């Protein structure tokens, strides 16, 4: 197996992959008319110990990003309670 060299990421692109706050809020700063469409929200079918939220983030009604959040159910009452 041959490993590829790690690409150098600088400037504006680096700030995107190291963003610590909400991706949606960051997109709203960069683009007009950002909207989040929830595709699915609830228990994972294969493991009922996980909660899943799937969204498509759009700008000007064009899909930009598909995002999936998976959280253990026991964590929903603490750090991830905002997802409920």
BAGU-400682 format. One record per residue: residue number from 1; x, y, z of N, C-alpha, C, O in turn; residue in one letter. Coordinates in steps of 0.05 Angstrom, whole numbers, m for minus. Layout:
<atoms>
{atom NUM {X Y Z} {X Y Z} {X Y Z} {X Y Z} A}
...
</atoms>
This chain:
<atoms>
{atom 1 {17 m23 0} {0 0 0} {18 25 0} {38 26 14} X}
{atom 2 {10 45 m16} {25 70 m17} {8 92 m4} {m15 96 m12} X}
{atom 3 {20 105 15} {6 127 28} {11 153 12} {33 158 2} X}
{atom 4 {m9 169 9} {m7 195 m4} {4 215 15} {0 213 40} X}
{atom 5 {17 235 5} {27 257 22} {3 273 32} {m16 277 18} X}
{atom 6 {6 281 57} {m15 298 69} {m15 325 55} {6 338 53} X}
{atom 7 {m38 333 44} {m38 359 30} {m35 382 49} {m44 381 72} X}
{atom 8 {m22 403 40} {m19 427 56} {m44 444 53} {m52 450 31} X}
{atom 9 {m57 450 75} {m81 466 75} {m75 492 90} {m67 491 113} X}
{atom 10 {m80 514 77} {m74 540 89} {m97 559 86} {m116 554 71} X}
{atom 11 {m95 581 100} {m113 603 96} {m142 597 100} {m150 584 119} X}
{atom 12 {m158 606 81} {m187 604 82} {m197 575 84} {m215 569 100} X}
{atom 13 {m185 557 69} {m192 528 70} {m187 516 97} {m203 500 108} X}
{atom 14 {m164 523 109} {m157 512 135} {m177 521 156} {m184 505 174} X}
{atom 15 {m187 545 154} {m206 555 174} {m233 539 173} {m247 536 193} X}
{atom 16 {m239 528 149} {m264 512 146} {m261 486 160} {m280 477 173} X}
{atom 17 {m238 472 158} {m236 446 170} {m230 447 200} {m231 426 213} X}
{atom 18 {m223 470 210} {m217 473 238} {m239 489 253} {m236 496 276} X}
{atom 19 {m261 494 239} {m283 509 251} {m293 495 276} {m299 471 275} X}
{atom 20 {m296 509 298} {m305 497 323} {m335 502 328} {m347 489 345} X}
{atom 21 {m346 522 315} {m374 528 320} {m392 515 299} {m383 497 285} X}
{atom 22 {m416 523 298} {m436 511 281} {m429 515 251} {m423 537 242} X}
{atom 23 {m430 493 236} {m426 494 208} {m447 511 194} {m441 527 176} X}
{atom 24 {m472 509 203} {m494 525 192} {m489 554 196} {m493 570 178} X}
{atom 25 {m480 562 220} {m474 591 225} {m451 601 207} {m452 623 197} X}
{atom 26 {m431 584 204} {m409 592 186} {m418 596 157} {m410 615 144} X}
{atom 27 {m435 577 148} {m446 579 121} {m463 604 117} {m462 617 96} X}
{atom 28 {m478 611 138} {m495 636 137} {m478 661 134} {m487 680 122} X}
{atom 29 {m453 660 144} {m435 683 141} {m424 685 113} {m417 707 103} X}
{atom 30 {m422 662 100} {m409 661 73} {m429 662 50} {m422 672 28} X}
{atom 31 {m453 652 54} {m472 650 32} {m499 663 40} {m505 666 63} X}
{atom 32 {m514 670 20} {m541 681 24} {m561 658 26} {m556 637 14} X}
{atom 33 {m582 662 40} {m605 644 40} {m598 616 47} {m604 597 32} X}
{atom 34 {m585 611 70} {m578 584 78} {m601 572 94} {m613 585 111} X}
{atom 35 {m608 548 86} {m631 534 98} {m623 505 105} {m609 493 90} X}
{atom 36 {m633 495 127} {m628 468 135} {m654 451 132} {m674 458 145} X}
{atom 37 {m653 431 116} {m675 412 114} {m668 386 128} {m649 373 122} X}
{atom 38 {m685 380 148} {m680 355 163} {m692 332 147} {m715 332 140} X}
{atom 39 {m674 312 141} {m682 289 126} {m693 267 144} {m713 255 139} X}
{atom 40 {m678 263 166} {m686 242 186} {m676 251 213} {m654 262 216} X}
{atom 41 {m692 245 233} {m685 250 261} {m698 229 278} {m722 227 279} X}
{atom 42 {m681 213 291} {m692 192 308} {m672 170 314} {m648 173 310} X}
{atom 43 {m683 147 322} {m666 125 329} {m654 112 304} {m667 110 283} X}
{atom 44 {m629 103 307} {m617 87 285} {m631 60 284} {m636 48 304} X}
{atom 45 {m637 51 260} {m652 26 257} {m635 2 265} {m645 m18 277} X}
{atom 46 {m609 3 259} {m592 m20 266} {m584 m21 295} {m579 m43 306} X}
{atom 47 {m581 2 308} {m574 3 336} {m593 23 350} {m591 47 344} X}
{atom 48 {m609 13 366} {m628 31 380} {m614 46 403} {m628 58 419} X}
{atom 49 {m588 44 404} {m573 58 425} {m562 84 414} {m549 99 428} X}
{atom 50 {m568 90 388} {m558 114 376} {m581 131 365} {m601 121 356} X}
{atom 51 {m577 157 367} {m595 177 357} {m582 189 332} {m558 196 333} X}
{atom 52 {m597 192 311} {m586 202 285} {m602 227 277} {m626 228 280} X}
{atom 53 {m587 246 266} {m600 269 253} {m586 273 227} {m561 277 226} X}
{atom 54 {m601 273 205} {m590 277 178} {m603 302 166} {m627 305 167} X}
{atom 55 {m586 318 155} {m596 343 143} {m582 348 116} {m561 338 110} X}
{atom 56 {m596 364 100} {m584 376 76} {m584 406 80} {m605 418 85} X}
{atom 57 {m561 418 77} {m558 447 80} {m558 458 51} {m542 450 34} X}
{atom 58 {m576 477 47} {m580 489 20} {m574 519 21} {m576 532 42} X}
{atom 59 {m567 529 m2} {m565 558 m6} {m579 564 m33} {m573 551 m53} X}
{atom 60 {m597 583 m32} {m613 590 m56} {m626 565 m67} {m628 561 m92} X}
{atom 61 {m636 548 m49} {m651 524 m55} {m634 503 m70} {m645 484 m81} X}
{atom 62 {m607 505 m70} {m590 485 m82} {m575 470 m59} {m563 483 m42} X}
{atom 63 {m576 444 m59} {m562 428 m39} {m532 434 m39} {m520 433 m61} X}
{atom 64 {m521 438 m16} {m492 443 m14} {m478 421 2} {m457 412 m5} X}
{atom 65 {m491 413 24} {m478 395 43} {m498 375 54} {m520 383 62} X}
{atom 66 {m491 349 55} {m506 330 70} {m490 325 95} {m466 321 95} X}
{atom 67 {m504 326 118} {m491 322 144} {m506 302 160} {m531 301 160} X}
{atom 68 {m491 286 175} {m503 266 192} {m490 268 220} {m465 268 222} X}
{atom 69 {m506 269 240} {m497 268 268} {m507 243 281} {m530 236 279} X}
{atom 70 {m488 228 293} {m495 204 308} {m486 207 336} {m463 213 342} X}
{atom 71 {m505 203 355} {m499 207 383} {m510 183 398} {m532 173 393} X}
{atom 72 {m495 173 418} {m505 152 435} {m528 163 451} {m527 186 461} X}
{atom 73 {m549 147 455} {m573 156 469} {m567 166 497} {m579 185 507} X}
{atom 74 {m548 153 510} {m541 162 538} {m529 189 539} {m529 202 560} X}
{atom 75 {m518 199 516} {m506 225 515} {m526 247 508} {m519 271 510} X}
{atom 76 {m550 240 501} {m570 260 493} {m580 277 517} {m590 299 514} X}
{atom 77 {m577 266 541} {m586 281 565} {m564 299 576} {m568 313 596} X}
{atom 78 {m541 299 563} {m519 316 574} {m509 335 552} {m524 353 544} X}
{atom 79 {m486 331 542} {m473 350 523} {m489 353 497} {m488 375 486} X}
{atom 80 {m504 333 489} {m518 335 463} {m548 340 466} {m563 335 448} X}
{atom 81 {m556 350 489} {m585 354 493} {m598 374 474} {m622 373 470} X}
{atom 82 {m582 391 461} {m593 410 442} {m604 397 417} {m619 409 402} X}
{atom 83 {m597 372 412} {m608 357 389} {m636 348 392} {m650 342 372} X}
{atom 84 {m646 346 417} {m673 336 421} {m693 355 410} {m717 350 412} X}
</atoms>
